[in-house]
Amino acid sequence: MNLVVLTPSRQIFEGEITSVKVPGISGQFEILKGHAPIVSALEEGVITVRDVGGYSQTYGITKGFVEVLGKEVALLVQEAEVSVSYTHLRAHET
């Protein structure tokens, strides 16, 4: 699925992902492939984006909205800041 993260002044992220965790106003939730269409308010917190290569990036955000429609996910937030952590999650190796 494709994710775009936008603030009023710039695009923070755009690309293919496998999942994104967001801070909903009723608690954190994760969006995976096949998620039902939704529009939800977001509160200040952290989003975690996992790309198709297995890399995970976190962003601090202020309040905003998330919209999921088909294979498109849009995060519209007032502000976003890239975290310094960037990790690669590997499948179990033998």
Salt bridges, closest charged atoms under 4 A:
GLU93 OE2 - ARG90 NH1 3.50
